[in-house]
Amino acid sequence: MDITEFDRDNILTEFLTDYLDGKLGRAEHRSFEEYLARNKKEREFVRKAMMGKKALSRMAAQFELPVGEKDTSSLTATDNH
């Protein structure tokens, strides 16, 4: 995969994360989309990241537990159950 500005700039990466999570204000959102419109590699990276986020969300929905059931998948042998 090509190196993008997201690999070089931590602040831009934070904008990407907030963009994907829907946490940008209206002006920030518009500004970020203008940036993406001018930068093809970064726009393609965001498109793929959005697709990945949606796929992970669909997969997580398949593993949701019924209400009241405890998820023990992350417990270790030393954890108290």
VOGUFI-849343 format. One record per atom (N, C-alpha, C): residue in three letters; atom name; residue number from 0; x negated, z negated, y negated. Coordinates in Angstrom, 1 decimal, always signed. Last residue first. Layout:
BEGIN
    r   a    k      xx      zz      yy
  Ala  CA  NUM       X       Z       Y
...
END
This chain:
BEGIN
    r   a    k      xx      zz      yy
  His   N   80   +14.1   -37.8   +15.5
  His  CA   80   +15.3   -37.0   +15.5
  His   C   80   +16.4   -38.0   +15.5
  Asn   N   79   +10.9   -37.9   +13.9
  Asn  CA   79   +12.0   -38.7   +14.5
  Asn   C   79   +13.3   -37.8   +14.4
  Asp   N   78    +8.2   -35.8   +14.8
  Asp  CA   78    +9.3   -36.1   +13.9
  Asp   C   78   +10.3   -37.0   +14.6
  Thr   N   77    +6.3   -35.0   +16.7
  Thr  CA   77    +6.1   -36.4   +16.1
  Thr   C   77    +7.2   -36.7   +15.1
  Ala   N   76    +7.0   -32.5   +17.4
  Ala  CA   76    +7.1   -33.5   +18.4
  Ala   C   76    +7.0   -34.9   +17.8
  Thr   N   75    +8.8   -31.2   +14.5
  Thr  CA   75    +7.7   -31.3   +15.4
  Thr   C   75    +7.8   -32.4   +16.4
  Leu   N   74   +11.4   -29.1   +13.2
  Leu  CA   74   +10.9   -30.4   +13.6
  Leu   C   74    +9.7   -30.3   +14.6
  Ser   N   73   +12.5   -26.7   +12.7
  Ser  CA   73   +11.2   -27.0   +12.0
  Ser   C   73   +10.7   -28.4   +12.4
  Ser   N   72   +14.8   -26.6   +14.2
  Ser  CA   72   +13.8   -25.6   +14.5
  Ser   C   72   +12.5   -26.0   +13.8
  Thr   N   71   +17.1   -28.1   +13.9
  Thr  CA   71   +15.9   -28.8   +14.4
  Thr   C   71   +14.7   -27.9   +14.6
  Asp   N   70   +19.7   -28.4   +11.9
  Asp  CA   70   +18.7   -27.5   +12.3
  Asp   C   70   +17.5   -28.2   +12.7
  Lys   N   69   +22.8   -29.9   +12.8
  Lys  CA   69   +21.5   -30.1   +12.2
  Lys   C   69   +20.5   -29.0   +12.8
  Glu   N   68   +26.1   -29.1   +11.8
  Glu  CA   68   +25.1   -29.0   +12.9
  Glu   C   68   +23.7   -29.1   +12.2
  Gly   N   67   +27.8   -29.0    +9.7
  Gly  CA   67   +27.6   -30.3   +10.3
  Gly   C   67   +26.6   -30.3   +11.4
  Val   N   66   +28.9   -25.7   +10.2
  Val  CA   66   +28.9   -26.9    +9.3
  Val   C   66   +28.7   -28.2   +10.1
  Pro   N   65   +26.7   -23.7   +12.2
  Pro  CA   65   +28.1   -24.2   +11.9
  Pro   C   65   +27.9   -25.5   +11.0
  Leu   N   64   +23.9   -22.1   +10.8
  Leu  CA   64   +24.5   -23.1   +11.7
  Leu   C   64   +25.9   -23.4   +11.3
  Glu   N   63   +22.8   -18.7   +10.6
  Glu  CA   63   +23.4   -19.9    +9.9
  Glu   C   63   +24.0   -20.8   +11.0
  Phe   N   62   +21.6   -16.4   +11.5
  Phe  CA   62   +21.1   -17.7   +12.0
  Phe   C   62   +21.7   -18.9   +11.4
  Gln   N   61   +22.6   -14.4   +10.0
  Gln  CA   61   +22.8   -14.3   +11.4
  Gln   C   61   +22.5   -15.7   +12.1
  Ala   N   60   +21.6   -14.9    +7.5
  Ala  CA   60   +23.0   -15.1    +7.7
  Ala   C   60   +23.4   -15.1    +9.2
  Ala   N   59   +19.0   -14.0    +7.8
  Ala  CA   59   +19.2   -15.4    +7.7
  Ala   C   59   +20.7   -15.7    +7.9
  Met   N   58   +19.4   -11.2    +7.8
  Met  CA   58   +18.9   -11.8    +9.0
  Met   C   58   +19.2   -13.4    +8.9
  Arg   N   57   +20.3   -10.9    +5.1
  Arg  CA   57   +21.2   -10.5    +6.2
  Arg   C   57   +20.7   -11.2    +7.5
  Ser   N   56   +17.9   -11.7    +3.8
  Ser  CA   56   +19.2   -12.4    +3.6
  Ser   C   56   +20.2   -12.1    +4.7
  Leu   N   55   +16.1    -9.8    +4.6
  Leu  CA   55   +15.9   -11.2    +5.0
  Leu   C   55   +17.2   -12.0    +4.8
  Ala   N   54   +17.3    -7.6    +3.4
  Ala  CA   54   +17.1    -7.6    +4.8
  Ala   C   54   +16.9    -9.0    +5.3
  Lys   N   53   +17.0    -8.3    +0.7
  Lys  CA   53   +18.3    -8.1    +1.2
  Lys   C   53   +18.3    -8.2    +2.8
  Lys   N   52   +14.2    -8.3    +0.5
  Lys  CA   52   +15.0    -9.5    +0.2
  Lys   C   52   +16.4    -9.4    +0.8
  Gly   N   51   +13.6    -5.6    +1.0
  Gly  CA   51   +13.1    -6.7    +1.9
  Gly   C   51   +13.9    -8.0    +1.7
  Met   N   50   +14.8    -4.4    -1.2
  Met  CA   50   +15.2    -4.1    +0.1
  Met   C   50   +14.8    -5.2    +1.1
  Met   N   49   +13.2    -5.5    -3.2
  Met  CA   49   +14.7    -5.8    -3.2
  Met   C   49   +15.2    -5.5    -1.8
  Ala   N   48   +10.7    -4.5    -2.6
  Ala  CA   48   +10.9    -5.9    -2.5
  Ala   C   48   +12.4    -6.3    -2.5
  Lys   N   47   +11.2    -1.8    -3.0
  Lys  CA   47   +10.9    -2.2    -1.7
  Lys   C   47   +11.1    -3.7    -1.5
  Arg   N   46   +11.6    -1.8    -5.8
  Arg  CA   46   +12.6    -1.3    -4.9
  Arg   C   46   +12.4    -1.8    -3.5
  Val   N   45    +9.1    -2.8    -6.6
  Val  CA   45   +10.3    -3.6    -6.9
  Val   C   45   +11.4    -3.1    -5.9
  Phe   N   44    +7.5    -0.6    -6.0
  Phe  CA   44    +7.2    -1.9    -5.4
  Phe   C   44    +8.5    -2.8    -5.5
  Glu   N   43    +8.6    +1.3    -7.7
  Glu  CA   43    +8.7    +1.5    -6.2
  Glu   C   43    +8.5    +0.2    -5.5
  Arg   N   42    +7.8    +0.2   -10.1
  Arg  CA   42    +9.2    +0.4    -9.8
  Arg   C   42    +9.4    +0.6    -8.3
  Glu   N   41    +5.0    +0.3    -9.9
  Glu  CA   41    +5.7    -1.0    -9.9
  Glu   C   41    +7.1    -0.9    -9.6
  Lys   N   40    +4.7    +3.1    -9.9
  Lys  CA   40    +4.2    +2.3    -8.7
  Lys   C   40    +4.9    +0.9    -8.7
  Lys   N   39    +5.8    +3.9   -12.4
  Lys  CA   39    +6.4    +4.3   -11.2
  Lys   C   39    +5.9    +3.5   -10.0
  Asn   N   38    +6.7    +2.7   -15.3
  Asn  CA   38    +5.6    +2.4   -14.3
  Asn   C   38    +6.1    +2.7   -12.9
  Arg   N   37    +8.9    +2.8   -17.0
  Arg  CA   37    +7.6    +3.5   -17.4
  Arg   C   37    +6.5    +3.4   -16.4
  Ala   N   36   +10.8    +1.3   -15.8
  Ala  CA   36   +11.1    +2.8   -16.0
  Ala   C   36    +9.8    +3.5   -16.4
  Leu   N   35    +9.7    -1.2   -15.9
  Leu  CA   35    +9.7    -0.5   -14.6
  Leu   C   35   +10.0    +1.0   -14.8
  Tyr   N   34   +10.1    -1.7   -18.6
  Tyr  CA   34    +8.7    -1.7   -18.1
  Tyr   C   34    +8.7    -0.9   -16.8
  Glu   N   33   +12.8    -1.8   -18.6
  Glu  CA   33   +12.1    -0.8   -19.4
  Glu   C   33   +10.7    -0.6   -18.9
  Glu   N   32   +13.2    -4.1   -17.0
  Glu  CA   32   +13.7    -2.8   -16.6
  Glu   C   32   +13.0    -1.6   -17.3
  Phe   N   31   +12.1    -6.0   -18.8
  Phe  CA   31   +11.5    -5.8   -17.5
  Phe   C   31   +11.9    -4.4   -16.9
  Ser   N   30   +14.0    -5.9   -20.9
  Ser  CA   30   +12.6    -5.6   -21.1
  Ser   C   30   +11.8    -5.2   -19.8
  Arg   N   29   +16.3    -6.7   -19.6
  Arg  CA   29   +16.2    -5.4   -20.2
  Arg   C   29   +14.8    -4.9   -20.4
  His   N   28   +15.5    -9.3   -18.9
  His  CA   28   +15.9    -8.4   -17.9
  His   C   28   +15.8    -6.9   -18.4
  Glu   N   27   +15.1   -10.5   -21.4
  Glu  CA   27   +14.0   -10.3   -20.5
  Glu   C   27   +14.3    -9.3   -19.4
  Ala   N   26   +17.7   -10.3   -22.5
  Ala  CA   26   +16.6    -9.6   -23.1
  Ala   C   26   +15.4    -9.4   -22.2
  Arg   N   25   +19.1   -12.0   -20.6
  Arg  CA   25   +19.5   -10.6   -20.8
  Arg   C   25   +18.4    -9.8   -21.4
  Gly   N   24   +16.8   -13.9   -18.5
  Gly  CA   24   +17.8   -13.7   -19.5
  Gly   C   24   +18.1   -12.3   -19.8
  Leu   N   23   +16.4   -14.0   -14.9
  Leu  CA   23   +15.9   -13.5   -16.3
  Leu   C   23   +17.1   -13.5   -17.2
  Lys   N   22   +17.2   -14.5   -12.4
  Lys  CA   22   +17.0   -15.6   -13.3
  Lys   C   22   +16.5   -15.2   -14.7
  Gly   N   21   +17.5   -13.0   -10.0
  Gly  CA   21   +18.5   -13.0   -11.0
  Gly   C   21   +18.4   -14.1   -12.1
  Asp   N   20   +15.4   -12.8    -8.3
  Asp  CA   20   +16.3   -13.9    -8.1
  Asp   C   20   +17.4   -14.0    -9.1
  Leu   N   19   +14.0   -10.6    -9.3
  Leu  CA   19   +14.6   -10.5    -7.9
  Leu   C   19   +15.7   -11.6    -7.7
  Tyr   N   18   +13.2   -11.8   -11.7
  Tyr  CA   18   +14.1   -10.6   -11.7
  Tyr   C   18   +14.8   -10.5   -10.4
  Asp   N   17   +11.5   -13.8   -10.8
  Asp  CA   17   +12.7   -14.1   -11.5
  Asp   C   17   +13.7   -13.0   -11.6
  Thr   N   16    +9.5   -12.2    -9.7
  Thr  CA   16   +10.2   -13.1    -8.9
  Thr   C   16   +11.6   -13.5    -9.5
  Leu   N   15    +8.7   -10.7   -11.9
  Leu  CA   15    +9.2   -10.0   -10.7
  Leu   C   15   +10.1   -11.0    -9.9
  Phe   N   14    +7.7   -12.7   -13.5
  Phe  CA   14    +8.8   -11.9   -14.0
  Phe   C   14    +9.5   -11.2   -12.8
  Glu   N   13    +5.5   -13.4   -11.9
  Glu  CA   13    +6.6   -14.4   -12.1
  Glu   C   13    +7.8   -13.7   -12.6
  Thr   N   12    +4.0   -11.1   -12.2
  Thr  CA   12    +4.5   -11.5   -10.8
  Thr   C   12    +5.6   -12.5   -11.0
  Leu   N   11    +3.3   -11.3   -14.8
  Leu  CA   11    +4.2   -10.2   -14.4
  Leu   C   11    +4.8   -10.5   -13.0
  Ile   N   10    +1.6   -13.5   -14.6
  Ile  CA   10    +2.8   -13.6   -15.4
  Ile   C   10    +3.8   -12.5   -15.0
  Asn   N    9    -0.5   -12.5   -13.0
  Asn  CA    9    +0.4   -13.6   -12.5
  Asn   C    9    +1.7   -13.7   -13.3
  Asp   N    8    -1.6    -9.4   -12.2
  Asp  CA    8    -1.1   -10.2   -13.4
  Asp   C    8    -0.1   -11.2   -12.9
  Arg   N    7    -2.4    -8.0   -10.0
  Arg  CA    7    -3.4    -8.3   -11.0
  Arg   C    7    -2.9    -9.3   -12.0
  Asp   N    6    -0.3    -7.3    -8.5
  Asp  CA    6    -1.4    -7.8    -7.8
  Asp   C    6    -2.5    -8.4    -8.8
  Phe   N    5    +1.4    -6.1   -10.3
  Phe  CA    5    +1.8    -7.3    -9.8
  Phe   C    5    +0.7    -8.0    -9.0
  Glu   N    4    +0.2    -3.6   -10.7
  Glu  CA    4    +0.0    -4.6   -11.7
  Glu   C    4    +0.4    -6.0   -11.2
  Thr   N    3    -0.8    -2.7    -7.4
  Thr  CA    3    +0.1    -2.6    -8.5
  Thr   C    3    -0.4    -3.7    -9.5
  Ile   N    2    -2.4    -0.8    -4.9
  Ile  CA    2    -2.5    -1.9    -5.8
  Ile   C    2    -1.6    -1.7    -7.0
  Asp   N    1    -0.5    +0.7    -2.3
  Asp  CA    1    -1.2    +0.8    -3.5
  Asp   C    1    -1.3    -0.5    -4.2
  Met   N    0    -0.8    +0.0    +1.2
  Met  CA    0    +0.0    +0.0    +0.0
  Met   C    0    -0.9    +0.0    -1.2
END
